Every structure is written in C-alpha cells, then in structure tokens.
C-alpha cells in the first residue's frame, strides 16, 4: 500500500484514530477512573 492515493487517506485515518483515542480516554476517565490506559492502547494495535 504505497500508492500515492492512499497516503492522504491514511493520514485522515490516523487523525481520526487519534481523535477517537482522545475521546475514549476522556470518556474512560469519566466513567471508570481506575481503568488502566493500557487496555485502550492494546485495542488500537489490532
């Protein structure tokens, strides 16, 4: 996947993932402050 057309899309996907991760972190802190952040990190690996 090194086509030039995929680069902008991949960038948008990365940005979206970061935004989602931030939202999940914020919601996670409000809902369950004791939940380790590592669970969020491991979910993103897949």
C-alpha positions in Angstrom: 0.0 0.0 0.0 2.5 2.6 -1.2 0.3 4.2 -3.8 0.2 7.9 -3.7 -3.6 8.0 -3.5 -3.6 6.0 -0.2 -1.3 8.5 1.6 -3.9 11.3 2.2 -6.5 8.7 3.2 -4.1 7.0 5.6 -3.3 10.4 7.1 -7.0 11.1 7.6 -7.5 7.6 9.2 -4.6 8.2 11.5 -6.0 11.6 12.6 -9.4 10.0 13.1 -7.9 7.3 15.2 -6.1 9.8 17.3 -9.3 11.8 17.8 -11.2 8.6 18.7 -8.5 7.6 21.1 -8.7 11.0 22.8 -12.5 10.7 23.1 -12.2 7.2 24.5 -9.6 8.4 27.0 -11.8 11.3 28.1 -14.9 9.0 28.4 -12.9 6.3 30.2 -11.6 8.8 32.8 -15.2 10.0 33.5 -16.8 6.5 33.5 -14.0 4.4 35.1 -11.1 6.5 36.5 -9.4 3.3 37.8 -9.3 1.6 34.4 -5.7 1.3 33.1 -5.0 3.1 29.8 -3.1 0.1 28.5 -6.4 -1.5 27.5 -7.0 1.3 25.1 -3.5 1.0 23.7 -3.8 -2.7 23.1 -7.2 -2.3 21.4 -5.6 0.1 18.9 -2.8 -2.3 17.9 -5.4 -4.5 16.2 
